[in-house]
Amino acid sequence: MAEGGAGVLDHITIRVSDREAAERFYDTVLRTIGVERSGRDEEYTVWKGQFSLATSDNDHPVTSNLHIGFGAASRELVDSFWRTGTEGGYRDDGAPGPRPEYGDDYYGGFLLDPDGNSAEAVHHETAARRVIDHLWIGVDDVAAARTFYELAAPFTGFSLRRVLDERVHFGGANASFGLIDRTPTENLHVAFETHDDATVDAFHRQLTAAGYRDNGAPGERRYHPGYYGAFVLDPDGNNVEVVNHNAG
């Protein structure tokens, strides 16, 4: 079995009900923490290559019940993120402050985007090195979701780090994600990086053999020359990808 996950969150994509409104929100708040828009085409709007959005449609409904934590280099930038957002008319989801339940040096401020997803700026020891620091993904069944992501772990490089009664946490080299017992996150796309096509193939083969739903067989995609990815749906229907960019 090929095992070659890099432990890197390559990108996430959310679907939005109003692309221009979502762009305004994320442009407004992300620039306060140094995350500028890096591209836009007919389908996607992208920030620093790691976070993107696209318009929802009948085949790709709006992403809901998701929490995204964006890394900030200081507490002052967290304050600016939240203040700029609330002064711009966006909804507060938690004023800036320490959150010791998440870590001794954890400092976060929370807003709601136009579709009601939670966007946070967070500062802690390693957050400044990350565009996306973490995701909180609501799941219908924590045990079932854990089983899926543990089976995917050799190919994503993200390993189980913490187990609590109501949630589990996986960590990698540049981000972490929690699977939380609450209203399930829907219509999220999350992609993990690898450095060889064989790992992409093995991810798809092993997960579909275990009964998980295929959402795209291994192969080259149109996003750029050498982009090679495969897609499987997790137990809550979110689209999980392993991708090799075949760069260099």
N, C-alpha and C positions, 0 to 999 in steps of 0.2 A: 504494500500500500504506500503510495507516495504521500509524504508528509512534508509540507514546506511552507506553511502559513508564516507570514512575516510578523504577525502580531501588530499589524498596522491597519487602522481604520482608513480605507482609501477615500470613501466619500459616502454621504447620505443624500437622498433626494426626497423631498416632500412634495405632495400635490396640494395646490391651493385653489380656492374658489375664485379669487380675483388676483391675477398675476401682478398687475400694477400696484394694487394696494399692498400686497405682500412684499414687493420690491421696495416700496417706500418705507415700510416698517423696518425691514432688515438693513437697507442702506442707512437709515437714520440711526439705528442703535449700534450696528456693528462697527461703523466707522469710529465711534467713540472709543472702542477698544483696539483700534488699528487693523480691523478686518475690512478691507475694501473689496468691492465687486471686481472680479477678474475676468468676467466674460458674459456674453448674452447672445443667444441665437434664437431661431424661431421657436425652439422647444424649451431650452433651459436658460436659467439665470444662475450664475455661479459666483461664489465668494471663495477666493484663494484655492480654488480647485477641489475643495473638500465638502462644501455645503452647497446644495443646489435646490432650486424649486422649479416646478413646471405646473402648467394649468391642468386642473382635473378635467376628466371627461367620463363618458359612460364606462369605459374600460379601466379607468384609473381614477377612482373617487378621491375626495379630499382626505388628506392625512389628518388623523385626529388622535387626541389623548396622548400626545408625545411631549416629552421634556427634553430639551437640548441645552447643555451647559457649554458655553463658549469661554475659552480661557482668556483671562485678563492679567496684565503685567503688574497691577497694583490694586489696592483697595480703592484708591481715588478713581481709577478707571471704572471699577464696578459702580461706584456712586454716580459717575457721569453717565454710564449706560442707562441706569434706572431713571435718573433725573431727566435726561434728554427724552427718554421714552414717555414718561408720565407727563412732562410738560408739553409733549407733542400730541397728547390726547390718547395715548395708548394705555391699556388697562394694567394696573398694578397687580402683580401676583406674589408679592413679598418684598418688603423694603430691604435695602442693603443692610447687612449685618453679619456677625459671626454665626455660623451654624455648627456648633461643637459636636452635634450628633453625627456629622459627616467627617469631621477631622479637627484636630486642635487648631490648625491655622486656616480653616475653611471660612471664606467670606464671600457671600453671594447676594445678588439682587435679581429679582424675577419680574418679568413682564409677560403678558399674553399677546400673541400675534393676532392678526385679524381673524384667523380661523379658530382661535382659542387654544392653540398649542403654547406650552410654557417655554419661554426663552430666558435663559439665565446668563449673566456674566459672573464668573467665579474666579477668585484669586486664591491660590494656595502655592505650596512650594514649587510644584512642577507645572502649574496651569499656564504660565506665560509662554511655554514652548509649544502650546497646542492651539489649533483653531477650534476644533471640537474637543472639549475636555471629557465629556461624558454624555451618555443618553440614559434616560429612564424610560423603559418600555413597559407599558401595562400589558399584562397577560391574563388569560382566562384561567390557566392552570400552571402554577409555578413549576411543579415537578415535570410536567410535560414539556414546557419550554426549556427547562434546564437540560433535559435529556437531549433535545435537538441540538442545543448549542455546545453541549459536551461532545456529541458525536461529530459536530463540525469543527471542534477545536483544533485537531491536528492540521486542518487545512486553512483555518483562519489565523492561528497563532495566539488566539485569546484563550486564556485558561481561567477556570473557576477559582476565584480568590476569596469569596466570603459567602457564607450561607446563614441566613436568618429565617425566622419563622415565615415572614411575609414576603421575602425577597432574596434573590441571589445576585451576586456580582461577578462579572467576568472582566479581566484586565488584559491589556496588551501593551505594546511599546509606546503608543501615542494617544491612547484613550481608554475609557472603560465604559461598560454598560451594565445597568441593573435591570433585572426582570422582576417586576413588581406586581403583587396581587392586588389589582385594581381594574377599573374599566379598561379593556384591552386597547392598546394602540392599534390603529388600522391604517393600512395603505402607506406604510413606510418602506422605503428601499434603502438597504444598507449594504455596502460593498467592502470586502476585506481584501487586502493586497497579498499577492504571492509573487514569486519570481520565476516560476516555470509553468508551462502549460500542463504538465503531468499532474500537478497539484489541483489545478482547475478540473481536470478530467476526473481525478479520484474523488474530489468533493462531490461532484454531481453523481458519480456512480454509487458511492457509499450512501449518500443521503436518500437517493431515490430507491436504492435496494432496501433501505430500512423502512420504506413506505411513505416517505415525504413526497410532496407534490412537485413535479418538474415544472419550472416556469421558464425554461430556456436551456437547451442542450449546449454543451461546450462548443465554442466556435469563435471566430473573429467577428467583431462588431464594428459598426460604421464610425465609432466615435473618434478614432484616430488609427493610423496604420499600426498594426501589431497588437491592438487591443483584443484580448482573448479572455472571455468570461463565460461563466455558467451560473444559472439561477435556480434556486429551490425555495419553495414557500415554507415558512416556519409554521408551527401549529396554529397561530393566530392569523395566518394568511399574509404576513409581511414577506417582502421579496428580498431574499438574502443571496448575495453574489460573492463569488471569489473571482478575482481578476488578476491577470498578468498583463502588464503594459508592454512587455518585450522592449523596454527602453534600453538604449545603448547596446 
